[in-house]
Amino acid sequence: MGFSDLRRTRSATNKFTKERIYVRTLMLSDLEACVALEEAAFISSERCPRETFSYRLKVCPELCFGIFTIRRSKEYLLGHVIATKTLSSSVTESSMAVATSRNSPHNPAGPTIALHSLAIQPAHQGRYLGSTLLQEYIQRMSVGGCVQRIALIARDRLVGFYERFGFRCNGVSPVKFGGGEWMDLVREI
């Protein structure tokens, strides 16, 4: 299952409890949880559509991870990283496109991982889950030499967060998704 962590968290009764947090590859059966998380974490213009999630979880699940906990014997998605591979050295409009019969935005031979979504449930933000998930993701993607870099677009207010993980800001991205004004970030592997 990958990363495992026992965290002391405060329960509803104000007592500390141990919570098992782990990272695993996402599957198509996680589709509804991913869609719900995206709806909770992003404004509507910045959300990934259900069809795009379905495509990404079908064609490249090895690039998509979730951070989970178990409560009352049920797995609960706390956050996710969703990605594809591209031939470009950065995230482009075509790498983010919805798949059609003529267009497949994922290119398995691509040397770049286009990280499309890093999201944490709003109720669980501030617990370092995003940092934990991103660190684990970078570590896993760095093994095996299959990729040269991880690229993403982010709002200006998040640049510092990604720079702490070795991403370099290349200025404003030409991508117009969600109204544009994204910053282009790349981390070489």
C-alpha atoms as one frame of an Amber mdcrd trajectory, in Angstrom:
protein
   0.000   0.000   0.000   2.889   2.375   0.290   3.339   5.169   2.793   1.840
   4.491   6.202   1.636   6.891   9.081  -0.071   6.853  12.414  -1.125  10.352
  13.361  -2.484  11.590  16.628  -5.670  13.479  15.873  -8.308  14.983  18.075
 -11.631  13.147  17.983 -15.084  14.682  18.442 -14.848  13.945  22.160 -11.624
  15.986  22.336  -9.549  12.884  23.043  -6.524  12.009  20.964  -6.858   8.991
  18.713  -4.409   7.358  16.329  -5.358   7.580  12.684  -3.780   5.398  10.004
  -2.970   7.433   6.895  -1.747   5.693   3.735  -1.176   6.355   0.039  -2.249
   3.973  -2.699  -2.817   3.956  -6.437  -6.304   5.079  -7.410  -8.636   2.752
  -9.306 -11.730   3.289 -11.402 -13.751   2.253  -8.339 -12.483   5.493  -6.691
 -14.120   7.646  -9.381 -17.038   8.929  -7.289 -14.785   9.777  -4.331 -12.423
  11.687  -6.657 -15.278  13.635  -8.238 -16.685  14.517  -4.808 -13.256  15.631
  -3.587 -12.735  17.797  -6.678 -16.150  19.417  -6.115 -15.266  20.163  -2.495
 -11.753  21.469  -3.176 -12.112  23.598  -6.315 -14.424  26.248  -7.705 -16.558
  24.993 -10.599 -14.412  26.518 -13.380 -11.307  24.716 -12.047 -12.792  21.248
 -11.540 -11.933  18.183 -13.529 -15.071  16.782 -15.229 -16.242  13.258 -14.386
 -15.468  12.037 -17.936 -11.868  13.235 -17.634 -11.443  11.533 -14.250 -12.850
   8.339 -15.709 -10.449   8.524 -18.663  -7.401   9.181 -16.469  -8.256   6.417
 -13.998  -8.756   3.973 -16.896  -5.698   4.736 -19.032  -3.045   5.777 -16.507
  -3.996   4.766 -12.950  -0.298   4.235 -12.198   0.038   8.052 -12.230  -2.931
   8.698  -9.930  -2.690   8.342  -6.146  -4.916   8.942  -3.178  -4.191   9.538
   0.486  -6.658   7.613   2.629  -7.726   6.809   6.133 -10.081   4.154   7.470
 -12.999   5.039   9.702 -15.535   2.533  10.965 -14.113  -0.098   8.593 -14.631
   2.170   5.562 -11.894   3.709   3.447 -12.103   7.490   3.155 -10.318   9.564
   0.486  -8.596  12.565   2.085  -6.757  13.778  -1.012  -5.616  12.850  -4.480
  -3.024  13.464  -7.178  -4.262  12.985 -10.740  -1.851  13.002 -13.696  -1.119
  11.925 -17.254   2.053  11.754 -19.351   2.848  14.197 -22.134   5.547  14.744
 -24.748   5.683  18.426 -23.812   8.024  19.714 -21.099   5.137  21.539 -19.398
   1.370  21.305 -18.949  -0.409  22.351 -22.139  -4.001  22.778 -23.268  -3.711
  19.506 -25.212  -2.363  17.582 -22.200  -5.409  18.734 -20.228  -7.944  18.071
 -22.978 -10.864  15.719 -22.609 -10.257  12.463 -24.465 -12.207  11.935 -27.686
 -12.143   9.315 -30.411  -9.552  11.485 -32.235  -7.615  12.787 -29.232  -5.860
  10.998 -26.386  -4.219  13.510 -24.027  -2.219  10.792 -22.248   0.920   9.693
 -24.102   2.528   6.709 -22.332   5.852   7.460 -24.044   5.906  11.012 -22.694
   8.898  12.000 -20.558   6.800  14.478 -18.548   4.144  13.818 -15.938   1.450
  16.470 -16.254   0.070  16.743 -12.736  -3.502  17.980 -13.196  -4.886  17.933
  -9.685  -3.535  17.891  -6.164  -6.531  18.212  -3.881  -7.151  17.712  -0.170
 -10.584  17.613   1.445 -11.150  21.141   2.842 -11.960  19.760   6.307  -8.533
  18.089   6.381  -6.384  20.901   5.005  -3.666  22.174   7.324  -2.730  18.653
   8.437   0.236  18.369   6.039  -1.629  15.793   3.961  -0.908  17.680   0.729
   2.788  17.795   1.605   2.786  14.110   2.540   0.994  13.114  -0.663   3.180
  15.262  -2.930   6.403  14.036  -1.293   5.311  10.403  -1.664   4.250  11.052
  -5.270   7.591  12.602  -6.231   9.447   9.727  -4.580   7.431   7.073  -6.429
   7.683   8.835  -9.783  11.455   9.261  -9.366  12.038   5.497  -9.184  12.783
   3.637 -12.386  13.817   6.493 -14.651  10.589   6.412 -16.663  10.091  10.184
 -16.571  12.308  13.237 -16.722  10.087  15.763 -14.961   6.814  16.562 -13.273
   4.992  19.648 -14.548   1.929  21.436 -13.239   0.058  24.715 -13.300  -0.917
  26.462 -10.083  -2.318  29.726  -8.847   0.294  32.300  -7.847  -0.529  31.887
  -4.133   0.613  28.217  -4.300   3.976  28.729  -6.012   5.876  28.804  -2.700
   4.300  25.502  -1.633   5.503  23.751  -4.802   8.935  25.400  -4.718   9.529
  23.708  -1.334   9.353  20.403  -3.224  11.853  21.403  -5.882   9.508  22.835
  -8.503  10.818  25.793 -10.496   8.418  28.541 -11.568   8.724  29.415 -15.258
   6.309  32.352 -15.159   2.750  32.601 -16.405   1.452  29.554 -18.267  -0.259
  29.973 -21.647  -2.948  27.499 -20.460  -6.353  29.212 -20.282  -8.189  26.480
 -18.340 -10.409  27.891 -15.582  -9.864  31.476 -16.686  -6.076  31.354 -17.102
  -3.541  33.247 -14.989  -1.816  30.015 -13.984   1.843  29.757 -13.118   3.913
  27.133 -14.959   5.933  24.922 -12.592   8.359  22.100 -13.396  10.402  19.735
 -11.252  13.188  17.809 -12.950  13.638  14.207 -11.802
